[in-house]
Amino acid sequence: MSGMVRVTVDGESREAAVRGVERRPAASGPYDSVHIETSRGRVDCHYYAASGAKKGVIMVGGVGGGFDTPACGLYPRLCEDLQRLGISALRVRYRYATNLAEAVLDTVIAIRFLKGEGALSIGLIGHSLGGAVVATAAANDEAVDTVVTLSTQSYGIAPVSRLKPSTSVLVIHGEKDAILPPASSVYAHQLAHEPKRLILYEGAGHMLDEAADAVYREVKDWLVENLG
């Protein structure tokens, strides 16, 4: 993997030169550690590769950074299950977790990595800030066939209205979210074109832990149905 990656965020262009990829088995866990070296710093990923996979899913978090996950470990659980279904999965750690444009660039770099691994159909999942990240990343790369936002913020979500006509959108939020209001996800759903779905969980907060099993089932089923 090499070359330039360019994105447009809020009308401004950003780019990074990819200089190389290092991949090695993780010390613990059913994934490979992937380090993508770029001219703007290193993008770190956990890669759950499925042999010969033509479908892939990328998962990103919020401003907390690291390999954070909502819904009581939703991301690692999904990654392992998707891998068993022949779908590769990639978790991304942002270089700058509070910078929307840089996080979008990281995510599009991850898309290019999966495409280089043979993925033809890609799904994106983002929590909190990550909802805006995946909506904007999908608007920057037509390989994305479905987008899932979890407890999304409204700032930066507008590109969800500019996705290619066939891209599906699943929007999930907890009605008791004290950090980002459910109205943010209602707004995102209004902007998105069909096919789309909005789910609001009564009693669930920002991390969606109270509805973890239901979120897992909905997201997994959505990905299996809408990828490819």
N, C-alpha and C positions, 0 to 999 in steps of 0.2 A: 504494500500500500504506500503510495507516494503521490505527490502533486499538490495543487492548490485546492482548498475548500473555501468557498465564499457563501456568505449568507446576507440577507437583507432583513434588518430589524428596525421597525419604526422609520422606514425610509432611508436608513443608513446602512452602508455596506461594511462588512468586516470579513477578513480573510486570514487564513493560516496555511502555511506550507507544511505538509506532512513529510517528516524526514525519515520515519521508520517505525516499525512495530516490534516490540518484544513480547513474546508469549511463553509462559511456562506454567506447569501445574501448580495449583495453590498448595501451600503447606498443609492446609486442612480445608475440606469442602470439596464438593463435586464440580468444580469449575477450574478454568485456567485464568491466571492473572494476565491481563493484557495491558501493556503500556504503550500508548501511541504518542510518539515524540513529535512535537510541532514547533513552529517558529514562535508560538505564543505560550509554550509550556507543555507539560505532559498531561494527557488525558488517561486516567486509570479506569479500568473496567474489570468486571467479573464476567467471564464468558462461559456459558453453559452450551457447548457446541453439540448439535445433533448431526450425526454423520449424514452427509449428502443432502442436508436441509435446503429447501428452496424458500422457506419461510423463516422469518426472524422477528423477535420482539425486543424493543429497547425500553428499559425502565429507568426513570429518573425521579429524584426526590425534590425537596424544597430548600429553603434558605439555611437549614441546619447543616447541610453539606454531608460529606462522607457518603457511605453506602446506606443512607437512611431508607426506611420503608414504612408505609402506613399499614394499618389493619393487621396488627399482630403478626408481623413477618410475612406479609402478602408477597413481597417480591421474591425472596428466596424460595418460598413454597411454589409459587407460579413457575419460576425458572426450572426447577427440578421436574415438575409435572409436564411442562411444555417440552422439555428435552426428551422425556420418555415418549411423547407424542410425535417426535420427529421435527420439532420446531426449535430452532436455536434461540437462545435468550442472552441478552447483554445488559448488565447493570452498569450505569455510568456514574462516576464521581466527578462532579464539576471541578474545574480549576478555581473558579470564583463563584461560590454558591449564592451570592447576593446580587450578581450582575446578570440581568436577563439576557442581554446580547451575547455575552461570553458563554452562558449556559446553552443558548441556542447553537452557537458555533460548536461546542463540545458534542451536542446531540447529533448535529449533521455530520460531524467527523465520525461518530459512532455508526451512523447510517451507512457512510461510505465503507467503513470497515466490514459491516455485515454484507453489503453488496459484493465486496471483494471476496468474501467467503462463499459466495454463490446464492445469497438470498435475493429472490426476485419480488417477493411481497413482504412488506415490513409493517409492523404495528408499533405504536408508541404509547407508553403509559407514563403519566406525570402526576405527581401529588403536589398540591399547594402551588408554589411558584412554578413547579414542574408542569402544571396544566397549561400555563401560558407558554412555557418552553416547548412542549410537544406540539401545540397548535401552530406556533411560529415555525418550528423545524419542519413540520409536515408541509407547510406552505412553501418551503424552500426546496423540497425534494419530492418528486412525483412517484418515487418508489413506495411511499407510505400509503397503505390501503385502509388503515383504520387508526383512530386516535381515541384514547381513553383518558379522561381527566378525572381526578379524584380531589375533591375539596379545593377546586381551583380558585385562584385569584382572578379578578376581572381585568386588572391592568395587564396588557399584552395579549389578551385572549382574542382580540378582533380578527387576527388572521384565520381563525377557524371558519370564517365566512368565505375565505378564498381558497379552500381546498379543492382539489380536482373533483369533478362531479361524482365519481364512484367512491370517494373516501367516506367511510362511515364514522360516526362519532357517538361514543358512549360517555355520558356525563353523570357523575355520582357525587353526592354531597350528604353530609349529616345535618339534620334539622337543628341540632343543638350545638353546632359549630360556633365557638366563642371567639375564634381568630379571624375567619373569613366567612361572611354571611352566605347562606344558601342562595341568596339572590345572585351571587356571582355565577353560580352554575346555571341558574335559570336563564341568566343573560347569555351565557355561552351557548346554551341549548337553543335559544331563540336565534342566535346568529348563524348557527350551523344549518346546512342543508340536509335534506334526507339522503340516505338513511341515518336516523339518529334516535337516541333514546335518553331520557332523563330519569334518574332514580334518586329519590330523597329518602334517607333512612331516619325514621322517627327515633329520637333518643340517642343518636350517634353524634359524637363530637368531631373535631377537626381531623384526628388521626383515624377515625372510623373503626376504632377497636371494638366498640360495642356491636358492630355489625360485621365483624371480620369474616365469619364463615359465609355470610350472604354475599359480601363483596367479592370474596374469592370465587364463588360459584358463578356470579354474574360476569365477572371479568374473564375468567377462563372460557366460559361458554361463548362469550362475545368474540374473543380472539379466534377460537376454533372455527366459528361460523363465518367470520368476516375476513380472515386472511386469505389472500389468493382468490 
